Amino acid sequence: MGEGGTRRSRAWFGRLDKNGFIHRSWMKNQGFPDHLFDGRPVIGIANTYSELTPCNAHFRELVEWVKRGVYEAGGFPVEFPVFSNGESNLRPTSMLYRNLAAMTVEEAIRGNPVDGVVLCTGCDKTTPALLMGAASCDVPAIVLSGGPMLSGNYHGRPIGSGTDLFKFAEAVKAGTMTLSEFLEAESCMSRSAGHCMTMGTASTMNALAEAMGLSLPHSAMIPAVDSRRRANAYLTGMRAVAIVKEDLRVSKILTRAAFENAIRACAALGGSTNAVIHLLAIAGRVGVSLTLDDWDRLGRGVPTLVDLMPSGRFLAEDFFYAGGLPAVLRRLGEHGFLHKDALTINGRTIWENVADAPCWNEEVVRPWDRPLLAEGGIVVLRGNLAPHGAVLKPSAASPRLLRHTGRAVVFENIEHYRARIEDPALDVDESSVLVLKNCGPKGYPGMAEVGNMGLPPKLLRRGITDMVRVSDARMSGTAYGTVVLHVAPEAAVGGPLALVRDGDLVELDVPARKLQLHVDEEELARRRTAWTPPPPAMDSGYWRLFHDHVLQANEGCDFDFLRGCRGAAPPRDSH
């Protein structure tokens, strides 16, 4: 509620009875004095810190700066942990646990005496998970990104998280890089706290949180170890108190206009295809109608302006020094691709925040008339192979392959791919289309980042660096190539992808937005009759819950029972 209203925390701390005694007394065992329970805003700090989530491992320190800001603004900060779904260690894929993390955030907010929250985001799935959980509760919430790590450097040249890893791995297979050189690059790539410094999913989602107005200007791209990141955390804590007093809830920020701004920002950034799934899920939680086709429609005409790996040359540190996201948003606004009156978390409109934003390096943030790619965005493909849609990122693809028809080389699952891809006898050439099945939301489960299949070593040794690849999986935002992803419906639920066989002709036509399997309907009907669904990977526990309730990629892969905002009224008194 606003300054004069009754805050949620008063249902716990404002009572002069047995229950109030319990809530205040037990909190006091940590040393909190009486006056902190006098009605001031209680700010929950949702901390995704974990040593198993390296991108977010510095939040233990960063949160202390948030607390300083909360105290200065007259609030009462209380830190709580949420499930930390880190990308680099969590198996079989962190995407499997995005919804679980969102549930922990939602229930922690709903069940505890907090009036507003600071969402500590960073690694890929932590950002959408925290936004989904907070949106379901519709409390005042502000995002604090942990920031990207410093640029990698190997043998005197910059290297980027993931992007160069994929290149190095292929180079080893091709025989152009030794194993010792490959291992040497490990320490050269990840050399400070922070998330990937390429425009992978982490950088993309934290930038889109800023583009939607949920974090302070410049928040997304300040390097994790830059002193300005600590100052940003301090100011975020201060602003968290203010948004409670102003009753600036998530739903007032996450409007249709905010999502449209984010989609266009993603196009200008050369952002990750994973953003498609995450924004669809967040929109579903807050009750905004957003579809897969909105991504294609809104992205048309928007050039890719940021020359950043994997689409370009530079890294997040360079992007921040060049002016960061505000410089990009200003360019979008100047050319009619920004809803300028969209409200942001600092109480100002997005245009008020960025109208005067400078650009200090036009090699990194390109002028509108000299873009990295004239038509950026995420392409949505349809056809008999993807009746509910599939996506492709043009800025990461090879122009020569955007119109291509080739023979399918089919892998029934990721294990089949691994067993087959290095076989010298594999019937494959550079014109083939690699097709991977059963790696979607239910099939993997969790829709792993395996869609950017490595090429057959025998072709790598001939200098082939890209082929058309099609799957119901995702790919890392740091990856590149002519890769068709998120094919829906997925193979595991009987989508047409399940029916593809070796030698079938697959047509990709990006300008026409088409993905077509050239097999007649009678033959497909025969194959469908013979098809049987694969069994769930696990018949109990969270995996079974996921399998039974996850939606398809074109709907955001949320659970069917979590769509919509449920509010955050105080729960029943249990004492």
Buried (B, 14 or more C-beta within 10 A) or exposed (E): EEEEEEBBBBBBBBBEEEBBEBBBEEBEEEEEEEEBBEBBBBBBBBBBBBEEBBBBBBBEEBBBBBBBBBBEBEBBBBBBEBBBBBBBEBEBBBBBBBBBBBBBBBBBBBEBBBBBBBBBBBBBBBBBBBBBBBBBBBBBBBBBBBBBBBBBEBEEEBBBBBBBBBBBEBBBBBEEBEEEBBEEBEEBBBBBBBBBBBBBBBBBBBBBBBBBBBBBBBBBBBBBBBEEBBEBBBBBBBBBBBBBBBBBBBBBBBBBBBBBBBBBBBBBBBBBBBBBBBBBBBBBBBEBEBBBEBBBBBBEBBBBBBBBBBBBEBBBBBBBBBBBBBBBBBBBBEBEBBBBEBBBBBEEBBBBBBBEBEBEBBEBBBEBEEBBBEBBBBBBBBBBBBBBBBBBBBBBBBEEBBEBBBBBBBBBBBEBBEEBBEEEEBEBBBEBBBBBBBBBBBBBBBBBBBBBBBBBBBBBEEEBBBBBBBBBBBBBBBBBBBBBBBBBBBBBBBBBBBBBEEEBEBBBBBEEBBBBBEBEEEEBEEBEEEEEEBEBBEEEEBBBBBBEBBBBBBBBBBBEEBBEBBEBEBEEEEE
